[in-house]
């Protein structure tokens, strides 16, 4: 794992997007196709805004997978990650309609996990664009995360810290409004990506960044597993990097 510290979150997002786009261009040149995973949340705003403008990426040959989604949430809800990805990513690109694999949070969860897992097994992931939660989660794998399951997608329970983050970011009015379960890509599936581009801005993420970078690898800090991936890069701003002892 490596990390890059930018002056602000806009620059951090631009650097992350440039890294991911370069890796996509390499995959497309070598294999004629590429696969990605796309995260959501406030931390990804600037990265996605830059990624959709990346030059010389043939998006018509890219297959994309949705990282996580709340169970039971309508796509029309402002917090729906399907809505988020459509507005900020899919609708901005010439992706073929069948090339983006959404997680349907309204369908039967285990069936969704199985179907997405079968589809994902046929596609190599060149870049996973992800973030880190305030509680150190990766995707919706809250602590203590399951580092062992080989299922590509699974049903997870959301802890209170994670749910409070969603309220704090303005996606829900109250804690009671936040769903208690989600469908999430598993830790092992994320780690199977050829490269991981992790964008983590803002002061509220500083403790999670320090624990992930400088603490032990433990399911109690799910993002600490990134230390074991030799092509994972964290894109930080000065605020999220503030607690690192050796920036």
C-alpha positions as YAML, in Angstrom:
chain: A
units: angstrom
residues:
- id: 1
  name: UNK
  ca: [0.00, 0.00, 0.00]
- id: 2
  name: UNK
  ca: [1.09, 3.52, -0.77]
- id: 3
  name: UNK
  ca: [-0.46, 6.92, -0.20]
- id: 4
  name: UNK
  ca: [-0.50, 10.33, -1.86]
- id: 5
  name: UNK
  ca: [-1.28, 13.56, 0.00]
- id: 6
  name: UNK
  ca: [-2.80, 16.44, -1.97]
- id: 7
  name: UNK
  ca: [-3.40, 20.04, -0.88]
- id: 8
  name: UNK
  ca: [-7.17, 19.64, -0.91]
- id: 9
  name: UNK
  ca: [-9.89, 17.11, -1.70]
- id: 10
  name: UNK
  ca: [-10.44, 18.36, -5.24]
- id: 11
  name: UNK
  ca: [-6.80, 17.72, -6.08]
- id: 12
  name: UNK
  ca: [-6.88, 14.37, -4.27]
- id: 13
  name: UNK
  ca: [-9.88, 13.31, -6.36]
- id: 14
  name: UNK
  ca: [-8.21, 14.44, -9.57]
- id: 15
  name: UNK
  ca: [-5.02, 12.51, -8.76]
- id: 16
  name: UNK
  ca: [-7.01, 9.38, -7.92]
- id: 17
  name: UNK
  ca: [-8.97, 9.62, -11.16]
- id: 18
  name: UNK
  ca: [-5.80, 10.12, -13.19]
- id: 19
  name: UNK
  ca: [-4.23, 7.03, -11.61]
- id: 20
  name: UNK
  ca: [-7.30, 4.88, -12.24]
- id: 21
  name: UNK
  ca: [-7.71, 6.14, -15.80]
- id: 22
  name: UNK
  ca: [-4.08, 5.34, -16.60]
- id: 23
  name: UNK
  ca: [-4.58, 1.79, -15.34]
- id: 24
  name: UNK
  ca: [-7.73, 1.47, -17.45]
- id: 25
  name: UNK
  ca: [-5.92, 2.63, -20.57]
- id: 26
  name: UNK
  ca: [-3.22, 0.01, -19.93]
- id: 27
  name: UNK
  ca: [-5.79, -2.78, -19.49]
- id: 28
  name: UNK
  ca: [-7.64, -1.70, -22.63]
- id: 29
  name: UNK
  ca: [-4.43, -1.61, -24.65]
- id: 30
  name: UNK
  ca: [-3.37, -5.05, -23.41]
- id: 31
  name: UNK
  ca: [-6.69, -6.93, -23.44]
- id: 32
  name: UNK
  ca: [-9.15, -4.78, -25.34]
- id: 33
  name: UNK
  ca: [-11.48, -4.61, -22.32]
- id: 34
  name: UNK
  ca: [-11.39, -3.61, -18.66]
- id: 35
  name: UNK
  ca: [-13.36, -4.06, -15.45]
- id: 36
  name: UNK
  ca: [-13.87, -1.65, -12.57]
- id: 37
  name: UNK
  ca: [-15.65, -1.36, -9.23]
- id: 38
  name: UNK
  ca: [-17.21, 1.99, -8.33]
- id: 39
  name: UNK
  ca: [-17.92, 3.32, -4.83]
- id: 40
  name: UNK
  ca: [-20.26, 6.10, -3.74]
- id: 41
  name: UNK
  ca: [-20.50, 8.59, -0.87]
- id: 42
  name: UNK
  ca: [-19.35, 12.16, -0.39]
- id: 43
  name: UNK
  ca: [-15.68, 11.13, -0.52]
- id: 44
  name: UNK
  ca: [-16.04, 10.12, -4.16]
- id: 45
  name: UNK
  ca: [-17.59, 13.32, -5.55]
- id: 46
  name: UNK
  ca: [-14.38, 14.91, -6.82]
- id: 47
  name: UNK
  ca: [-12.82, 11.66, -8.01]
- id: 48
  name: UNK
  ca: [-15.85, 10.75, -10.12]
- id: 49
  name: UNK
  ca: [-16.14, 14.28, -11.50]
- id: 50
  name: UNK
  ca: [-12.59, 13.92, -12.82]
- id: 51
  name: UNK
  ca: [-12.88, 10.29, -13.87]
- id: 52
  name: UNK
  ca: [-15.78, 10.88, -16.26]
- id: 53
  name: UNK
  ca: [-13.64, 13.50, -18.03]
- id: 54
  name: UNK
  ca: [-10.53, 11.31, -18.29]
- id: 55
  name: UNK
  ca: [-9.13, 11.42, -21.83]
- id: 56
  name: UNK
  ca: [-8.57, 8.42, -24.08]
- id: 57
  name: UNK
  ca: [-10.57, 5.86, -22.08]
- id: 58
  name: UNK
  ca: [-12.84, 3.78, -24.32]
- id: 59
  name: UNK
  ca: [-15.71, 3.42, -21.88]
- id: 60
  name: UNK
  ca: [-17.65, 1.31, -24.39]
- id: 61
  name: UNK
  ca: [-15.25, -1.52, -23.54]
- id: 62
  name: UNK
  ca: [-15.43, -1.14, -19.74]
- id: 63
  name: UNK
  ca: [-17.58, -3.32, -17.48]
- id: 64
  name: UNK
  ca: [-18.43, -1.78, -14.11]
- id: 65
  name: UNK
  ca: [-19.71, -3.20, -10.83]
- id: 66
  name: UNK
  ca: [-21.53, -1.43, -8.04]
- id: 67
  name: UNK
  ca: [-19.76, -1.73, -4.66]
- id: 68
  name: UNK
  ca: [-22.65, -1.69, -2.19]
- id: 69
  name: UNK
  ca: [-26.28, -0.72, -1.70]
- id: 70
  name: UNK
  ca: [-28.84, -0.46, 1.09]
- id: 71
  name: UNK
  ca: [-31.41, -3.22, 1.36]
- id: 72
  name: UNK
  ca: [-34.99, -2.05, 0.91]
- id: 73
  name: UNK
  ca: [-34.25, 1.43, -0.42]
- id: 74
  name: UNK
  ca: [-36.10, 2.63, -3.50]
- id: 75
  name: UNK
  ca: [-33.93, 3.83, -6.37]
- id: 76
  name: UNK
  ca: [-35.76, 7.18, -6.19]
- id: 77
  name: UNK
  ca: [-34.58, 7.80, -2.60]
- id: 78
  name: UNK
  ca: [-31.92, 10.56, -2.44]
- id: 79
  name: UNK
  ca: [-29.59, 8.17, -0.57]
- id: 80
  name: UNK
  ca: [-29.88, 5.39, -3.15]
- id: 81
  name: UNK
  ca: [-26.44, 4.47, -4.44]
- id: 82
  name: UNK
  ca: [-28.00, 3.36, -7.71]
- id: 83
  name: UNK
  ca: [-29.36, 6.88, -8.16]
- id: 84
  name: UNK
  ca: [-26.00, 8.37, -7.12]
- id: 85
  name: UNK
  ca: [-24.10, 6.28, -9.66]
- id: 86
  name: UNK
  ca: [-26.54, 7.02, -12.44]
- id: 87
  name: UNK
  ca: [-26.36, 10.76, -11.84]
- id: 88
  name: UNK
  ca: [-22.61, 11.09, -11.25]
- id: 89
  name: UNK
  ca: [-21.14, 8.32, -13.38]
- id: 90
  name: UNK
  ca: [-23.19, 6.13, -15.70]
- id: 91
  name: UNK
  ca: [-25.23, 8.90, -17.34]
- id: 92
  name: UNK
  ca: [-22.02, 10.86, -18.01]
- id: 93
  name: UNK
  ca: [-20.38, 8.10, -20.06]
- id: 94
  name: UNK
  ca: [-21.02, 6.02, -23.22]
- id: 95
  name: UNK
  ca: [-21.29, 2.83, -21.19]
- id: 96
  name: UNK
  ca: [-23.42, 0.14, -22.88]
- id: 97
  name: UNK
  ca: [-26.66, -0.38, -20.89]
- id: 98
  name: UNK
  ca: [-25.65, -3.90, -19.83]
- id: 99
  name: UNK
  ca: [-22.10, -2.91, -18.86]
- id: 100
  name: UNK
  ca: [-22.93, -1.48, -15.44]
- id: 101
  name: UNK
  ca: [-24.05, -4.05, -12.90]
- id: 102
  name: UNK
  ca: [-26.14, -2.35, -10.25]
- id: 103
  name: UNK
  ca: [-27.06, -3.86, -6.91]
- id: 104
  name: UNK
  ca: [-30.85, -3.99, -6.70]
- id: 105
  name: UNK
  ca: [-31.57, -3.27, -3.04]
- id: 106
  name: UNK
  ca: [-35.29, -3.98, -3.50]
- id: 107
  name: UNK
  ca: [-34.88, -7.54, -4.79]
- id: 108
  name: UNK
  ca: [-34.34, -10.67, -2.68]
- id: 109
  name: UNK
  ca: [-30.88, -10.01, -1.16]
- id: 110
  name: UNK
  ca: [-29.34, -13.48, -1.32]
- id: 111
  name: UNK
  ca: [-30.49, -13.95, -4.90]
- id: 112
  name: UNK
  ca: [-28.92, -10.59, -5.81]
- id: 113
  name: UNK
  ca: [-25.64, -11.63, -4.17]
- id: 114
  name: UNK
  ca: [-25.59, -14.93, -6.05]
- id: 115
  name: UNK
  ca: [-26.41, -13.41, -9.43]
- id: 116
  name: UNK
  ca: [-23.84, -10.63, -9.12]
- id: 117
  name: UNK
  ca: [-21.24, -13.10, -7.92]
- id: 118
  name: UNK
  ca: [-21.73, -15.28, -11.01]
- id: 119
  name: UNK
  ca: [-21.43, -12.26, -13.30]
- id: 120
  name: UNK
  ca: [-18.35, -10.98, -11.51]
- id: 121
  name: UNK
  ca: [-16.64, -14.36, -11.78]
- id: 122
  name: UNK
  ca: [-16.47, -13.83, -15.55]
- id: 123
  name: UNK
  ca: [-14.82, -10.39, -15.36]
- id: 124
  name: UNK
  ca: [-11.37, -9.43, -14.10]
- id: 125
  name: UNK
  ca: [-11.34, -6.20, -12.08]
- id: 126
  name: UNK
  ca: [-8.52, -3.91, -13.12]
- id: 127
  name: UNK
  ca: [-9.33, -1.03, -10.76]
- id: 128
  name: UNK
  ca: [-11.49, -0.82, -7.65]
- id: 129
  name: UNK
  ca: [-12.38, 2.81, -6.92]
- id: 130
  name: UNK
  ca: [-13.21, 2.81, -3.22]
- id: 131
  name: UNK
  ca: [-13.20, 4.90, -0.03]
- id: 132
  name: UNK
  ca: [-12.83, 4.32, 3.71]
- id: 133
  name: UNK
  ca: [-15.60, 4.92, 6.22]
- id: 134
  name: UNK
  ca: [-15.27, 6.90, 9.43]
- id: 135
  name: UNK
  ca: [-15.32, 3.59, 11.30]
- id: 136
  name: UNK
  ca: [-12.67, 2.14, 8.99]
- id: 137
  name: UNK
  ca: [-15.07, 0.16, 6.85]
- id: 138
  name: UNK
  ca: [-14.43, -0.90, 3.26]
- id: 139
  name: UNK
  ca: [-17.61, -0.89, 1.20]
- id: 140
  name: UNK
  ca: [-20.23, -1.72, 3.87]
- id: 141
  name: UNK
  ca: [-18.00, -4.23, 5.64]
- id: 142
  name: UNK
  ca: [-18.19, -2.68, 9.10]
- id: 143
  name: UNK
  ca: [-15.90, -3.81, 11.94]
- id: 144
  name: UNK
  ca: [-15.30, -6.56, 12.74]
- id: 145
  name: UNK
  ca: [-15.24, -7.35, 9.02]
- id: 146
  name: UNK
  ca: [-15.22, -10.83, 7.54]
- id: 147
  name: UNK
  ca: [-11.75, -11.27, 6.05]
- id: 148
  name: UNK
  ca: [-12.35, -14.94, 5.21]
- id: 149
  name: UNK
  ca: [-15.53, -15.30, 3.17]
- id: 150
  name: UNK
  ca: [-14.97, -15.96, -0.52]
- id: 151
  name: UNK
  ca: [-18.46, -14.87, -1.55]
- id: 152
  name: UNK
  ca: [-18.11, -11.91, -3.92]
- id: 153
  name: UNK
  ca: [-21.19, -10.20, -2.45]
- id: 154
  name: UNK
  ca: [-22.87, -10.68, 0.92]
- id: 155
  name: UNK
  ca: [-25.59, -9.31, 3.16]
- id: 156
  name: UNK
  ca: [-24.15, -7.24, 6.02]
- id: 157
  name: UNK
  ca: [-25.47, -5.51, 9.12]
- id: 158
  name: UNK
  ca: [-24.65, -1.81, 9.39]
- id: 159
  name: UNK
  ca: [-23.29, -0.68, 12.75]
- id: 160
  name: UNK
  ca: [-24.36, 2.54, 14.43]
- id: 161
  name: UNK
  ca: [-21.18, 4.42, 13.58]
- id: 162
  name: UNK
  ca: [-21.67, 3.69, 9.89]
- id: 163
  name: UNK
  ca: [-25.32, 4.68, 10.04]
- id: 164
  name: UNK
  ca: [-24.47, 7.91, 11.86]
- id: 165
  name: UNK
  ca: [-21.99, 8.75, 9.11]
- id: 166
  name: UNK
  ca: [-24.81, 8.55, 6.57]
- id: 167
  name: UNK
  ca: [-26.84, 11.02, 8.62]
- id: 168
  name: UNK
  ca: [-23.81, 13.28, 9.06]
- id: 169
  name: UNK
  ca: [-23.24, 13.38, 5.30]
- id: 170
  name: UNK
  ca: [-26.85, 14.45, 4.80]
- id: 171
  name: UNK
  ca: [-28.21, 11.35, 3.06]
- id: 172
  name: UNK
  ca: [-30.84, 10.73, 5.76]
- id: 173
  name: UNK
  ca: [-32.68, 13.03, 8.18]
- id: 174
  name: UNK
  ca: [-32.42, 10.79, 11.25]
- id: 175
  name: UNK
  ca: [-30.65, 7.63, 12.38]
- id: 176
  name: UNK
  ca: [-33.93, 5.74, 12.33]
- id: 177
  name: UNK
  ca: [-34.26, 6.48, 8.62]
- id: 178
  name: UNK
  ca: [-31.01, 4.68, 7.76]
- id: 179
  name: UNK
  ca: [-31.44, 1.02, 6.75]
- id: 180
  name: UNK
  ca: [-29.84, -1.51, 9.07]
- id: 181
  name: UNK
  ca: [-28.67, -3.90, 6.33]
- id: 182
  name: UNK
  ca: [-26.95, -3.66, 2.97]
- id: 183
  name: UNK
  ca: [-25.53, -5.76, 0.17]
- id: 184
  name: UNK
  ca: [-21.78, -5.28, -0.03]
- id: 185
  name: UNK
  ca: [-18.87, -6.54, -2.06]
- id: 186
  name: UNK
  ca: [-16.77, -8.67, 0.28]
- id: 187
  name: UNK
  ca: [-13.30, -7.82, 1.54]
- id: 188
  name: UNK
  ca: [-11.67, -10.68, -0.37]
- id: 189
  name: UNK
  ca: [-13.38, -9.65, -3.60]
- id: 190
  name: UNK
  ca: [-12.20, -6.05, -3.23]
- id: 191
  name: UNK
  ca: [-8.68, -7.29, -2.53]
- id: 192
  name: UNK
  ca: [-8.78, -9.46, -5.66]
- id: 193
  name: UNK
  ca: [-8.77, -6.30, -7.79]
- id: 194
  name: UNK
  ca: [-5.57, -5.78, -9.74]
- id: 195
  name: UNK
  ca: [-5.29, -2.22, -8.40]
- id: 196
  name: UNK
  ca: [-7.15, -0.30, -5.69]
- id: 197
  name: UNK
  ca: [-7.60, 3.46, -5.90]
- id: 198
  name: UNK
  ca: [-8.87, 4.65, -2.53]
- id: 199
  name: UNK
  ca: [-9.99, 8.28, -2.19]
- id: 200
  name: UNK
  ca: [-10.29, 9.47, 1.43]
- id: 201
  name: UNK
  ca: [-10.61, 13.23, 2.06]
- id: 202
  name: UNK
  ca: [-11.75, 15.28, 5.08]
- id: 203
  name: UNK
  ca: [-10.83, 15.66, 8.73]
- id: 204
  name: UNK
  ca: [-13.54, 13.24, 9.86]
- id: 205
  name: UNK
  ca: [-11.64, 10.42, 8.15]
- id: 206
  name: UNK
  ca: [-8.25, 11.21, 9.76]
- id: 207
  name: UNK
  ca: [-8.49, 8.65, 12.58]
- id: 208
  name: UNK
  ca: [-9.62, 5.91, 10.21]
- id: 209
  name: UNK
  ca: [-6.75, 6.74, 7.85]
- id: 210
  name: UNK
  ca: [-4.18, 6.57, 10.63]
- id: 211
  name: UNK
  ca: [-5.56, 3.26, 11.91]
- id: 212
  name: UNK
  ca: [-5.63, 1.81, 8.40]
- id: 213
  name: UNK
  ca: [-2.11, 2.94, 7.49]
- id: 214
  name: UNK
  ca: [-0.20, 2.71, 10.75]
- id: 215
  name: UNK
  ca: [-2.13, 0.23, 12.88]
- id: 216
  name: UNK
  ca: [-2.17, -3.57, 12.78]
- id: 217
  name: UNK
  ca: [-4.05, -5.46, 10.07]
- id: 218
  name: UNK
  ca: [-7.23, -6.44, 11.86]
- id: 219
  name: UNK
  ca: [-10.93, -7.00, 11.10]
- id: 220
  name: UNK
  ca: [-11.60, -4.30, 13.71]
- id: 221
  name: UNK
  ca: [-10.20, -1.81, 11.18]
- id: 222
  name: UNK
  ca: [-11.37, -3.31, 7.87]
- id: 223
  name: UNK
  ca: [-9.38, -0.83, 5.76]
- id: 224
  name: UNK
  ca: [-6.14, -2.02, 7.39]
- id: 225
  name: UNK
  ca: [-6.25, -4.99, 5.00]
- id: 226
  name: UNK
  ca: [-5.15, -2.58, 2.27]
- id: 227
  name: UNK
  ca: [-1.66, -2.74, 3.79]
- id: 228
  name: UNK
  ca: [-1.34, -6.21, 2.25]
- id: 229
  name: UNK
  ca: [-2.19, -5.13, -1.33]
- id: 230
  name: UNK
  ca: [0.89, -4.12, -3.30]
- id: 231
  name: UNK
  ca: [-1.08, -1.95, -5.76]
- id: 232
  name: UNK
  ca: [-3.37, -0.10, -3.37]
- id: 233
  name: UNK
  ca: [-2.96, 3.67, -3.18]
- id: 234
  name: UNK
  ca: [-4.74, 6.02, -0.79]
- id: 235
  name: UNK
  ca: [-5.41, 9.50, -2.13]
- id: 236
  name: UNK
  ca: [-5.65, 11.85, 0.85]
- id: 237
  name: UNK
  ca: [-5.92, 15.56, 1.44]
- id: 238
  name: UNK
  ca: [-4.05, 17.39, 4.20]
- id: 239
  name: UNK
  ca: [-7.00, 17.03, 6.56]
- id: 240
  name: UNK
  ca: [-7.41, 13.27, 6.25]
- id: 241
  name: UNK
  ca: [-3.63, 12.79, 6.49]
- id: 242
  name: UNK
  ca: [-3.26, 15.04, 9.54]
- id: 243
  name: UNK
  ca: [-2.80, 12.24, 12.09]
- id: 244
  name: UNK
  ca: [-0.21, 10.22, 10.16]
- id: 245
  name: UNK
  ca: [3.13, 10.13, 11.95]
- id: 246
  name: UNK
  ca: [5.10, 9.93, 8.70]
- id: 247
  name: UNK
  ca: [3.14, 11.63, 5.90]
...
